[in-house]
Amino acid sequence: MTLKRSLAVLVLAAGLSGGALAQKPVLLDDESIFAAVEEVLHGAPALAAARITVRSQDGFVTLSGSADTQKDIATAVRLASGVRGVTGVKNEIRVGDRPSRA
């Protein structure tokens, strides 16, 4: 019985410590986020032909411009979303030089 009780205490302690060790969101300034997103996008070979503009406001990134394919657009959004400090990404990238349908 003491083994079960010890195990239960250990599991409970591990669960409670997980909340104490949880990471807080990283708050970076918009200039740092802008530079990091630009770097990751320019470093992606699949996006070499894309013309993507990056804006950052309060950690929220807006991507605009053009890319060759929908897959390239999805790659850009995925890469930008993975940058430290980014809280969200709005996609305004279009395929080719076609205007928005809006």
MODELLER restraints for C-alpha pairs under 7 A, 6 or more apart:
rsr = mdl.restraints
at = mdl.atoms
rsr.add(forms.Gaussian(group=physical.xy_distance, feature=features.Distance(at['CA:26:A'], at['CA:84:A']), mean=6.96, stdev=0.5))
rsr.add(forms.Gaussian(group=physical.xy_distance, feature=features.Distance(at['CA:26:A'], at['CA:85:A']), mean=5.13, stdev=0.5))
rsr.add(forms.Gaussian(group=physical.xy_distance, feature=features.Distance(at['CA:27:A'], at['CA:85:A']), mean=5.58, stdev=0.5))
rsr.add(forms.Gaussian(group=physical.xy_distance, feature=features.Distance(at['CA:28:A'], at['CA:85:A']), mean=5.49, stdev=0.5))
rsr.add(forms.Gaussian(group=physical.xy_distance, feature=features.Distance(at['CA:30:A'], at['CA:56:A']), mean=5.46, stdev=0.5))
rsr.add(forms.Gaussian(group=physical.xy_distance, feature=features.Distance(at['CA:30:A'], at['CA:57:A']), mean=5.95, stdev=0.5))
rsr.add(forms.Gaussian(group=physical.xy_distance, feature=features.Distance(at['CA:30:A'], at['CA:58:A']), mean=6.25, stdev=0.5))
rsr.add(forms.Gaussian(group=physical.xy_distance, feature=features.Distance(at['CA:30:A'], at['CA:59:A']), mean=6.02, stdev=0.5))
rsr.add(forms.Gaussian(group=physical.xy_distance, feature=features.Distance(at['CA:33:A'], at['CA:56:A']), mean=6.89, stdev=0.5))
rsr.add(forms.Gaussian(group=physical.xy_distance, feature=features.Distance(at['CA:33:A'], at['CA:59:A']), mean=6.89, stdev=0.5))
rsr.add(forms.Gaussian(group=physical.xy_distance, feature=features.Distance(at['CA:33:A'], at['CA:85:A']), mean=6.45, stdev=0.5))
rsr.add(forms.Gaussian(group=physical.xy_distance, feature=features.Distance(at['CA:33:A'], at['CA:86:A']), mean=6.78, stdev=0.5))
rsr.add(forms.Gaussian(group=physical.xy_distance, feature=features.Distance(at['CA:34:A'], at['CA:54:A']), mean=6.58, stdev=0.5))
rsr.add(forms.Gaussian(group=physical.xy_distance, feature=features.Distance(at['CA:34:A'], at['CA:55:A']), mean=6.51, stdev=0.5))
rsr.add(forms.Gaussian(group=physical.xy_distance, feature=features.Distance(at['CA:34:A'], at['CA:56:A']), mean=5.81, stdev=0.5))
rsr.add(forms.Gaussian(group=physical.xy_distance, feature=features.Distance(at['CA:36:A'], at['CA:83:A']), mean=6.77, stdev=0.5))
rsr.add(forms.Gaussian(group=physical.xy_distance, feature=features.Distance(at['CA:37:A'], at['CA:80:A']), mean=5.49, stdev=0.5))
rsr.add(forms.Gaussian(group=physical.xy_distance, feature=features.Distance(at['CA:37:A'], at['CA:83:A']), mean=6.36, stdev=0.5))
rsr.add(forms.Gaussian(group=physical.xy_distance, feature=features.Distance(at['CA:38:A'], at['CA:54:A']), mean=6.85, stdev=0.5))
rsr.add(forms.Gaussian(group=physical.xy_distance, feature=features.Distance(at['CA:40:A'], at['CA:79:A']), mean=6.75, stdev=0.5))
rsr.add(forms.Gaussian(group=physical.xy_distance, feature=features.Distance(at['CA:41:A'], at['CA:47:A']), mean=6.79, stdev=0.5))
rsr.add(forms.Gaussian(group=physical.xy_distance, feature=features.Distance(at['CA:41:A'], at['CA:76:A']), mean=6.42, stdev=0.5))
rsr.add(forms.Gaussian(group=physical.xy_distance, feature=features.Distance(at['CA:41:A'], at['CA:79:A']), mean=6.94, stdev=0.5))
rsr.add(forms.Gaussian(group=physical.xy_distance, feature=features.Distance(at['CA:42:A'], at['CA:48:A']), mean=6.88, stdev=0.5))
rsr.add(forms.Gaussian(group=physical.xy_distance, feature=features.Distance(at['CA:46:A'], at['CA:72:A']), mean=6.67, stdev=0.5))
rsr.add(forms.Gaussian(group=physical.xy_distance, feature=features.Distance(at['CA:47:A'], at['CA:72:A']), mean=6.29, stdev=0.5))
rsr.add(forms.Gaussian(group=physical.xy_distance, feature=features.Distance(at['CA:49:A'], at['CA:67:A']), mean=6.97, stdev=0.5))
rsr.add(forms.Gaussian(group=physical.xy_distance, feature=features.Distance(at['CA:50:A'], at['CA:66:A']), mean=5.87, stdev=0.5))
rsr.add(forms.Gaussian(group=physical.xy_distance, feature=features.Distance(at['CA:50:A'], at['CA:67:A']), mean=4.30, stdev=0.5))
rsr.add(forms.Gaussian(group=physical.xy_distance, feature=features.Distance(at['CA:50:A'], at['CA:68:A']), mean=6.50, stdev=0.5))
rsr.add(forms.Gaussian(group=physical.xy_distance, feature=features.Distance(at['CA:51:A'], at['CA:65:A']), mean=5.53, stdev=0.5))
rsr.add(forms.Gaussian(group=physical.xy_distance, feature=features.Distance(at['CA:51:A'], at['CA:66:A']), mean=5.21, stdev=0.5))
rsr.add(forms.Gaussian(group=physical.xy_distance, feature=features.Distance(at['CA:51:A'], at['CA:67:A']), mean=6.24, stdev=0.5))
rsr.add(forms.Gaussian(group=physical.xy_distance, feature=features.Distance(at['CA:52:A'], at['CA:63:A']), mean=6.44, stdev=0.5))
rsr.add(forms.Gaussian(group=physical.xy_distance, feature=features.Distance(at['CA:52:A'], at['CA:64:A']), mean=5.56, stdev=0.5))
rsr.add(forms.Gaussian(group=physical.xy_distance, feature=features.Distance(at['CA:52:A'], at['CA:65:A']), mean=4.59, stdev=0.5))
rsr.add(forms.Gaussian(group=physical.xy_distance, feature=features.Distance(at['CA:52:A'], at['CA:66:A']), mean=5.99, stdev=0.5))
rsr.add(forms.Gaussian(group=physical.xy_distance, feature=features.Distance(at['CA:53:A'], at['CA:63:A']), mean=5.69, stdev=0.5))
rsr.add(forms.Gaussian(group=physical.xy_distance, feature=features.Distance(at['CA:53:A'], at['CA:64:A']), mean=5.12, stdev=0.5))
rsr.add(forms.Gaussian(group=physical.xy_distance, feature=features.Distance(at['CA:53:A'], at['CA:65:A']), mean=5.75, stdev=0.5))
rsr.add(forms.Gaussian(group=physical.xy_distance, feature=features.Distance(at['CA:54:A'], at['CA:61:A']), mean=6.85, stdev=0.5))
rsr.add(forms.Gaussian(group=physical.xy_distance, feature=features.Distance(at['CA:54:A'], at['CA:62:A']), mean=5.91, stdev=0.5))
rsr.add(forms.Gaussian(group=physical.xy_distance, feature=features.Distance(at['CA:54:A'], at['CA:63:A']), mean=4.96, stdev=0.5))
rsr.add(forms.Gaussian(group=physical.xy_distance, feature=features.Distance(at['CA:54:A'], at['CA:64:A']), mean=6.72, stdev=0.5))
rsr.add(forms.Gaussian(group=physical.xy_distance, feature=features.Distance(at['CA:55:A'], at['CA:61:A']), mean=5.56, stdev=0.5))
rsr.add(forms.Gaussian(group=physical.xy_distance, feature=features.Distance(at['CA:55:A'], at['CA:62:A']), mean=5.14, stdev=0.5))
rsr.add(forms.Gaussian(group=physical.xy_distance, feature=features.Distance(at['CA:55:A'], at['CA:63:A']), mean=6.64, stdev=0.5))
rsr.add(forms.Gaussian(group=physical.xy_distance, feature=features.Distance(at['CA:56:A'], at['CA:62:A']), mean=6.36, stdev=0.5))
rsr.add(forms.Gaussian(group=physical.xy_distance, feature=features.Distance(at['CA:59:A'], at['CA:85:A']), mean=6.09, stdev=0.5))
rsr.add(forms.Gaussian(group=physical.xy_distance, feature=features.Distance(at['CA:59:A'], at['CA:86:A']), mean=4.86, stdev=0.5))
rsr.add(forms.Gaussian(group=physical.xy_distance, feature=features.Distance(at['CA:59:A'], at['CA:87:A']), mean=5.22, stdev=0.5))
rsr.add(forms.Gaussian(group=physical.xy_distance, feature=features.Distance(at['CA:60:A'], at['CA:86:A']), mean=5.94, stdev=0.5))
rsr.add(forms.Gaussian(group=physical.xy_distance, feature=features.Distance(at['CA:60:A'], at['CA:87:A']), mean=5.28, stdev=0.5))
rsr.add(forms.Gaussian(group=physical.xy_distance, feature=features.Distance(at['CA:60:A'], at['CA:88:A']), mean=4.80, stdev=0.5))
rsr.add(forms.Gaussian(group=physical.xy_distance, feature=features.Distance(at['CA:60:A'], at['CA:89:A']), mean=5.89, stdev=0.5))
rsr.add(forms.Gaussian(group=physical.xy_distance, feature=features.Distance(at['CA:61:A'], at['CA:86:A']), mean=6.78, stdev=0.5))
rsr.add(forms.Gaussian(group=physical.xy_distance, feature=features.Distance(at['CA:61:A'], at['CA:88:A']), mean=6.15, stdev=0.5))
rsr.add(forms.Gaussian(group=physical.xy_distance, feature=features.Distance(at['CA:61:A'], at['CA:89:A']), mean=4.75, stdev=0.5))
rsr.add(forms.Gaussian(group=physical.xy_distance, feature=features.Distance(at['CA:61:A'], at['CA:90:A']), mean=6.25, stdev=0.5))
rsr.add(forms.Gaussian(group=physical.xy_distance, feature=features.Distance(at['CA:62:A'], at['CA:89:A']), mean=5.69, stdev=0.5))
rsr.add(forms.Gaussian(group=physical.xy_distance, feature=features.Distance(at['CA:62:A'], at['CA:90:A']), mean=4.66, stdev=0.5))
rsr.add(forms.Gaussian(group=physical.xy_distance, feature=features.Distance(at['CA:62:A'], at['CA:91:A']), mean=6.08, stdev=0.5))
rsr.add(forms.Gaussian(group=physical.xy_distance, feature=features.Distance(at['CA:63:A'], at['CA:90:A']), mean=6.26, stdev=0.5))
rsr.add(forms.Gaussian(group=physical.xy_distance, feature=features.Distance(at['CA:63:A'], at['CA:91:A']), mean=5.16, stdev=0.5))
rsr.add(forms.Gaussian(group=physical.xy_distance, feature=features.Distance(at['CA:63:A'], at['CA:92:A']), mean=5.62, stdev=0.5))
rsr.add(forms.Gaussian(group=physical.xy_distance, feature=features.Distance(at['CA:63:A'], at['CA:93:A']), mean=6.12, stdev=0.5))
rsr.add(forms.Gaussian(group=physical.xy_distance, feature=features.Distance(at['CA:64:A'], at['CA:91:A']), mean=6.51, stdev=0.5))
rsr.add(forms.Gaussian(group=physical.xy_distance, feature=features.Distance(at['CA:64:A'], at['CA:92:A']), mean=4.46, stdev=0.5))
rsr.add(forms.Gaussian(group=physical.xy_distance, feature=features.Distance(at['CA:64:A'], at['CA:93:A']), mean=4.33, stdev=0.5))
rsr.add(forms.Gaussian(group=physical.xy_distance, feature=features.Distance(at['CA:65:A'], at['CA:92:A']), mean=6.97, stdev=0.5))
rsr.add(forms.Gaussian(group=physical.xy_distance, feature=features.Distance(at['CA:65:A'], at['CA:93:A']), mean=4.85, stdev=0.5))
rsr.add(forms.Gaussian(group=physical.xy_distance, feature=features.Distance(at['CA:65:A'], at['CA:94:A']), mean=6.27, stdev=0.5))
rsr.add(forms.Gaussian(group=physical.xy_distance, feature=features.Distance(at['CA:66:A'], at['CA:93:A']), mean=5.17, stdev=0.5))
rsr.add(forms.Gaussian(group=physical.xy_distance, feature=features.Distance(at['CA:66:A'], at['CA:94:A']), mean=4.74, stdev=0.5))
rsr.add(forms.Gaussian(group=physical.xy_distance, feature=features.Distance(at['CA:66:A'], at['CA:95:A']), mean=5.53, stdev=0.5))
rsr.add(forms.Gaussian(group=physical.xy_distance, feature=features.Distance(at['CA:66:A'], at['CA:96:A']), mean=5.41, stdev=0.5))
rsr.add(forms.Gaussian(group=physical.xy_distance, feature=features.Distance(at['CA:66:A'], at['CA:97:A']), mean=6.10, stdev=0.5))
rsr.add(forms.Gaussian(group=physical.xy_distance, feature=features.Distance(at['CA:67:A'], at['CA:73:A']), mean=6.28, stdev=0.5))
rsr.add(forms.Gaussian(group=physical.xy_distance, feature=features.Distance(at['CA:67:A'], at['CA:93:A']), mean=6.87, stdev=0.5))
rsr.add(forms.Gaussian(group=physical.xy_distance, feature=features.Distance(at['CA:67:A'], at['CA:94:A']), mean=6.33, stdev=0.5))
rsr.add(forms.Gaussian(group=physical.xy_distance, feature=features.Distance(at['CA:67:A'], at['CA:95:A']), mean=5.10, stdev=0.5))
rsr.add(forms.Gaussian(group=physical.xy_distance, feature=features.Distance(at['CA:67:A'], at['CA:96:A']), mean=5.53, stdev=0.5))
rsr.add(forms.Gaussian(group=physical.xy_distance, feature=features.Distance(at['CA:68:A'], at['CA:95:A']), mean=5.45, stdev=0.5))
rsr.add(forms.Gaussian(group=physical.xy_distance, feature=features.Distance(at['CA:68:A'], at['CA:96:A']), mean=5.25, stdev=0.5))
rsr.add(forms.Gaussian(group=physical.xy_distance, feature=features.Distance(at['CA:69:A'], at['CA:95:A']), mean=5.53, stdev=0.5))
rsr.add(forms.Gaussian(group=physical.xy_distance, feature=features.Distance(at['CA:70:A'], at['CA:95:A']), mean=6.46, stdev=0.5))
rsr.add(forms.Gaussian(group=physical.xy_distance, feature=features.Distance(at['CA:73:A'], at['CA:93:A']), mean=6.54, stdev=0.5))
rsr.add(forms.Gaussian(group=physical.xy_distance, feature=features.Distance(at['CA:77:A'], at['CA:89:A']), mean=6.80, stdev=0.5))
rsr.add(forms.Gaussian(group=physical.xy_distance, feature=features.Distance(at['CA:77:A'], at['CA:91:A']), mean=6.87, stdev=0.5))
rsr.add(forms.Gaussian(group=physical.xy_distance, feature=features.Distance(at['CA:81:A'], at['CA:88:A']), mean=6.59, stdev=0.5))
rsr.add(forms.Gaussian(group=physical.xy_distance, feature=features.Distance(at['CA:81:A'], at['CA:89:A']), mean=6.23, stdev=0.5))
